[in-house]
Amino acid sequence: MPKGKEAKGTKVTLKTAKKAVQITPDGRRRLTLSNMGIITFPKCLFKLTNIDELDLSRNQIQKLPDNIGDFSSLRWLDLHSNKLESVPGSIGNLLGLTHFNLANNCLTSAGLPSSLGSLSNLKSLNLGMNQLDALPPTMERLVNLQELGLFDNLFVKLPDFVKTLSKLTKLNMTRNPLTYVKEKNERMKKKKAEPKEDVYLIHESSLCKTCLQKCKAQRERLIMGGRGDACDMFGEKKKKRFSGLRPTPRHMQSHTRWTRRRSCLVIIRRINHCHTHNSKPDK
């Protein structure tokens, strides 16, 4: 390439475009010019405005012509993986459009025209992998929209109108800095950091005098039919907390003496360590 000159990209002629037109199984005229290194939207395509489907994906197109709305027969338009920063307002003239793919471009919210709301027959719209943080409120008129891709953008909340789209069955908002997701993650982290309350089976000899008295008193209430206390023990109702008890050492959990002297075993809930407990089994 000569120094000082920029690449012009692949030039598409009318002859090339006509050869690329194919008839789909359902009888539509489809023009595929994908992955051809096109930088500028080919003007010759305006002589083929009767096509039903246009695929210009995986190119380097930076701008769409203002008269893109002249393709009045379009039902399917794929422009994903280009370098588009905006969409012209005439896009709203494509009233028959049912599928529109704008994913993986450089679109900002300011670059989306309000005329998008005029595409009332649109069933699938992919705006993923852009730089969007809001959508035109007029999109609430997309009453036939079934699939909406908003993944990999800058949304901090779900656009309000999305909840009103009665036919919407698929919504992809993954990898957005959504506020409620952050709050949920923070709650999860906080929950993990909180000390867990575990229930242990422990020998009486491992408890201090104070804790042993409390455990015996609790057991007596259970025997007498205190159903509320039983629920408290398992956290099904309000949790009854008492002074911290030491968790059962692993080497004591299988101690054979416990299986022989069940009357000396007590159930305790660990809150904190009680440093007066004996952590070793009786010899």
N, C-alpha and C positions, 0 to 999 in steps of 0.2 A: 504494500500500500504506500503511495507517495506520501512523503512527510507533509504534515499540515492539513491533510484531508481526512475527513471522518468516513467511517464505513456507511454506505448507503443501504446496506441490507439487500436481500433478494428482491428483485423486481418481478412482479407478477403481471404477465400480459393477459389480455382478454382471451387469447388462444389457449394459454396455459390454464386459465380459470375454467373455460368451457370443457376442457378435457378432464378436469378434476370433478366435474359434476356427475354424481351417480344417483340412481333411483333406488330408494330404500324398499324393503319388502312390502311396506304399507303404501307404496306409491309416491312418496315424497321426493322432491329434488334436493339432494344434499351436496353441498360444496365443502370439501375438506382441504384446508390449506394449513394444516397444523405442522409445527416444528420445521418451518422453512426459513427461519432467520429474517422474517419480514419485520421491518422497523416502521414503515409508513403504511397506513391503511391503503390498499390498492384502489385507486380511483376507477379502474376498469370494472370493478364489481358492481358499480351502479348501472351497468348495462345488463345486469343479471338480477334485477330486483324481484324477479318472480320465483327465486329459490325459496324453499321452505325451511331449510336448515343450513346454518353457516358455522363452520368450525375454524377459528383462527387462533386456537390455543397454542401455547408453548412457542410463542414468537417474542418479539421485543417491541411491540407496538406501544407507543407512548401516548397517543392521542386518537380519539375517534372523531370522524368528521361530524360537523354540526348537523348534516342532513342524514344521519344514520337512520332516522325515522322513515326514510324513503323505502326501506325494505319492508313494505307493508304486508308481504306474504309470509314473513318469518314466523315460524312457530318454535324454533329452537336456535339459541345463540350461545356459542361457547367461546369465551374470551379469557379463560383462565391462564395463568402463568404468562402474563405480559408485564408491561410497565405503566399501566394506566394510572393516572392520578385523579381523573374525574370522568364523569359520564355526561354527555350533552343532554340538554332538556328534551330534545326531539325523540329521545328513547321512548317517551310516553306515547308516541304515535304507533308503536308496534303493538297494537291492541290484541292481535292474535297470538302473541308470544306466550308459550306455556312453560318453557324451560330456559333459564338464564343463568349462566355460570360466569362469575367475575372473581373467582377465588385466586389467591396468590398474585395480587397486583400491588399497587402503591396507593390505593384509594383512601381518602380521608372522609370524614363525615361531611365536610364542606363540599366535597366533590360529588356527592350524591344528590341529584335533582329531585324536587318534590314531585315531578312528573312520574316517578316510579310508581306512585299510587294509582296511576291510570291503567296499569297493566292488570286489569281485573281478571284476566283469564290465566294469569301466572299460577302454576302449580308447584314449581320448584325454583328456588332462588338461592344461589350459593355466593356468599360474600365473605367466606372465610379467608384467613391469612392476608388481612389488609391492616389498616391503621384506623379502624372505626371505633368511635366511642359513643355514637348515637346514630339513630336512623330517622329519616323524614317522617313526621307524624302522619303524613298522607298515606303511608303504607298500611294504615289500618283499613284501607279500602281494598286490600288484596284478599277478598273474601274467599277465593278459591285456592289460596296457598296451602299446600300440604307439607312441603319440606322447606326448611329455612336453615342455612348454614351460616353461623356467625363465629365459628371457632377461630382461635389465634388472632384475636383483635384486642381492643383496649376497653371493653365494656366493664364498668364497675357495677352495673345493675341491668336487669332484664328490661328492655324497652316496654313501657306500659301497654302499648297497643297489641303486643304479641299475645297477651292473655285473651284478647277479644277475637282472635282469628279462630273461628269455630271449626274449620276443616284442617287446621294444622295438626299433623300427626308425628312429625319428626322435627326436632329442634336441637341443633348442635352448638353449644356455647362453651365447649371445653377450652381450656388454656386462655381464659380471660381473667383479669384481676377483679373478679366479682367480690363485692363487699361481704355478702353473706357467707361465701366460701371461706374468706379470711377469718371471719368471726367464728365459724364452725371449727376451723383448724386450731384457733386459739383456745377454744373451749376444750377440744380434744387434748391439747398439750397440757392444759391446766388440770384436766381430769387425770391424766397419766401421772402428773406430779404429786397428786394428793396421795397420802398414805392409805393403803388398802386395809380394810378391816377383815381379818381372817378368823375363822373358827377353828379352834384346836381342841384335841382331846389330850389331857395332861394329867399326870399323877399328882395326888394331893401333896406329896412330899416336895414337889417342885415349886409350891406356892408359898408366899409369905403368909403370916398369920392373918393379916388384914384382908388380903385378896381371897384367902381360903374361906373366911367367914362370909364374904360377899357372895362367893360362888355357892356355898351351902345354902345361904338364904334364898338365892335365886332358884336353886333346885327345889327347895321346899315349896316355893310359890307355884312352881310348875306342877309339882305333885298334887298340890291342893286345887289344881284346876285353873290356874291363872292363864287363860288362853291368850290374853293380850301380851303377856310377857313372852310367850312362845313366839309370837309373831315378831316381837322386837328382836329376839335373838337372831332371826334370819333376815332382818331388814325389810320385812314386808309392810310394817307400819313404822311408827316413829322409832328411832334407834336409841336404845338405852345405853349410855356410855358410863363406864366406871373406870377406876384407876388402871393405868396401863399394866399389862401382863407380858411377860417374856414369851416370845414364840417358842414352840417346842423344838428343841435341837433335833436334827435329822437322825442322830444315832439313837434317840429315845423313841422315835416313832414306831419302831418295830420291837420294842423291848418286850420280851415274853412275859414279864411279871404283870404287865397290864392286862393280858388276856386271862390271867388267873385271878386277878383281884379287881374285878370290874366295879365293885362297890367303892373302891378308893379312887375311881376316875371321875374327873369333872370336865365339863365343857366350858371353855372360856372364849371370849372374844378379845383379840389383841388390839389395843389402841396404841399404847406406848410401852416401853420396857420398864419393868419394875426391877430395880437393881438389887433388891433384897432377896430375889428368888434364887433358889438353888438350881443351877443349870445342869447338874450331874445327877444321874440316876443313883438310887441307893445301891450299895454293894452288898 
